Amino acid sequence: MSHTVHPYAHRLGIIKGWKSRWFSMHGQFRNNLKADILLREFLAKKLRSMYVADVEIERNDKSFRVIIKTSRPGIIIGRNGEGVTKLKNDILAFLKKIDVSVKGDFKLEIEEVKSPEASASIVAQMIAEGLEKRMPFRRVMKQMIDKVMACREVKGVRIFLSGRLGGAEMARQEELKKGRVPLQTIRADIDFKRFEANLPYGNIGIKVWVYKGDVFKK
């Protein structure tokens, strides 16, 4: 029997890079990994409606750097950079709370995602937003697939929903696909994201695969 493998992890070190970049010394690997996971969970809650595509973390002896990639940088930055300052202070307070010492300078960088429809994370958040506004799930899926396929970079998309769709008593699964999504081809650049839409009668699970063509490195 074949196993279901995470499309991002399957391509790590081949066409994808690590989202946490640091080298552990003196047995700090466990603490650093725990801090990264907790920090990502904290930012996912805090920036839920900000369309955050990725959170990258870099560490060394002289600095601690957090890079937030979003399609709505203006909302996070705020007027005159007030939002960034507040978020930076919130992150530092959270790191102190979970007993993580920040060595050297702490840097927070906000990067803009140029084509949000090509990011599986942002697409999943858009679907969740539509479902939470009580829009019919089939309409949300169809509109989102058309929107994603209109993007030049995208060659294929697959959306998978599971849960009490449309408020039904029985949970079920629905899937919609357009174009190609070659999961077994390692050179295929596939972006994948799991997300949840919080509804009064239960959570709806969302999975999104976005295929952006093959990567041929020299």
N, C-alpha and C positions, 0 to 999 in steps of 0.2 A: 504493500500500500504506500502511496506517496504521502508526504507530509506537507501541510500548508506552511509555507515559509514567508516571513515578512519581506515584501519586495525591496525595502530599503536595506535591511540587514543582509539580504542575499547578494547585494551589489557593493557592499562596503569594501573599500580598498581596491576596487576594480574601476568603477566609474563614479562612485560616491565617496565623499569624505566623512570624517567623524564630526558630530555636532558638539562634542565636548573634546577640547584639545588641551591636554595637560599630561605631565609625566609625574607619577607618584613616587615620592621619596619617603623613607623612614616609616613605612607601613601605613601611609595615609590614604591608600586607595579606597578602602571601605568608606571612610568618612567623606572623602571627596565625591564619591559616586552617590552616596545618600544625600549630600548637600545639593548636588546637581538635580536629582530627581525631585526633591522637595521644592527647590527654587522654581523649576519648570511648572510644577503643580500650582504653586503660589501665583506665578505670572499668568497661567492659563485662567485662573479664577478672576484675577484682578483685571485682565485685559480681554475679557470674554467677547465683547462686542466690537473689538478694535481690529478684527481681521488679521490676527498675527499668524504668519506663515511658519516661522521658525524662531527658536531661541538657541543661540550658540554661546558656548561658555569657553573662555580661554584663561588659563592660569599659568603663572610662573612665580618665581621668588619676588619679582619686582612689581607685578600688577595682577589684577583680577578684572577680566573684561567680559561684559555681557553684551551680546549683539542681538537686538530684536528686529526681525524682518517683518514689516507690515505694509499693507496697502493703504493704511490711514495714518501716515506719520504725523500729520498736522494735529490730529486729536490727541495723540500721546504727548507730543512736544508742547502743545499749548501756547498761549500768548507769551512772547519773550522767553520761552524755554522754561516756564513755571512748572509745566507738567513733568518734564524730564527731571527737574530738581526734586520734585515731590516723590516721583517714582524711585529715584536713586536713594532717597532717604528711607523710603518704605522697604526697599530691598535690603539696605544695610541693617535696618531694624529687625527684619525677618532673619537675616543671617546671624545676627547677634542672639536672637531668640532660640535658634536651633544650634547655638554654640559652635559657629563656624568663624574662625579668625580670618580676616582679610589681610593678606600680606601686601604691603606696598600700596600703590594707587588703585582705586576702584573706578573703572570706566564703564559708562553706559552709553551704547551707541544705538541709534535708531536708523535702520536702512529701509528705503522704500522698495516695495515689490512692484516692478513696472507693469507686469501682466498678471493681475490677480486670478484671472480665469484659468491660468496654467498651473496654479498651485492647488494641490489636492486639499491642503489644510483650509485654505480660504473658501474653496468650493463647498467643503463639508460644513463650514460655519454658516455659509449662505443658505444651505439646505435646512440646517437646524433653525435658523432665523425664520424661514418661511413656514416651517412646521409649527414653531412656537406661536406664530401669528394665526394659527388655525386654518392655513390654506390647504386645499386638497393635496395629498401627498403625490398623486400621479402628475398633477399639473406642475408642482414644484420640481419633480424629477425631469419632466420633459423640457420645461423652460431652462433648467440648469444645464442639461445636456446640449441644447441648442446654443446656449450662451458660451459654453466651454468649446464646442466644436467650431464656433465662429473665430476663435483665436488661431492665429497663423501657426504658432508653435505646436499646437496639439494635433496628434494623429489619431487618437482614440481615447474614449472615456467609458468608465463603468461605474455605476452607482448601485449600491446595495442597501436596502433598508430592512430592519427587522424590529418587531415589537407590535404593540396594539395599534396598527395602522388604521387611521380613520375612526379611532375610538372603539374598535370592535372588541368583543369579549375575548375572542381567541387571538393570540399573537400569531403573526405570520411573517413571511419574507417576500419582498418584492425586489426585482432586479431590472435594470435598464442599461443597455450597452449600445454604443455607437462607435464605429471605426474598429481598429485593431488594438488589443492589449496583450502583447506577447510576454507573459510572465516568465517563461523558461529561458528566453533569450537574455543573457547577462548583459550584453551591450545595449539593450533597450533601456532608455531613460524613463523609468516609471516612478511617478510620485504617488505615494499612498498615505492615507490618513484615516484613522478611526475617530469618531466623534459621537456625542450624545445630544439629542434634543430633549429638554426637560418639559414634559407635558403633565397636566393635572392627573391623568389616568395612568401614568407610567412613562418611563424613558423609552425613546426610540433610538436604536443603534444605527449609525450611519457609517458606511465604508465607501471610500472614493479612490479609484485608480485613475491616474491621468498619464497617458503615454505621449512622450514628447520627441519621438524619433530615436534613432540609434546614435550612439556616441562612438566615433572612430578616432582614437588617439594615435599620434605618430609614434 
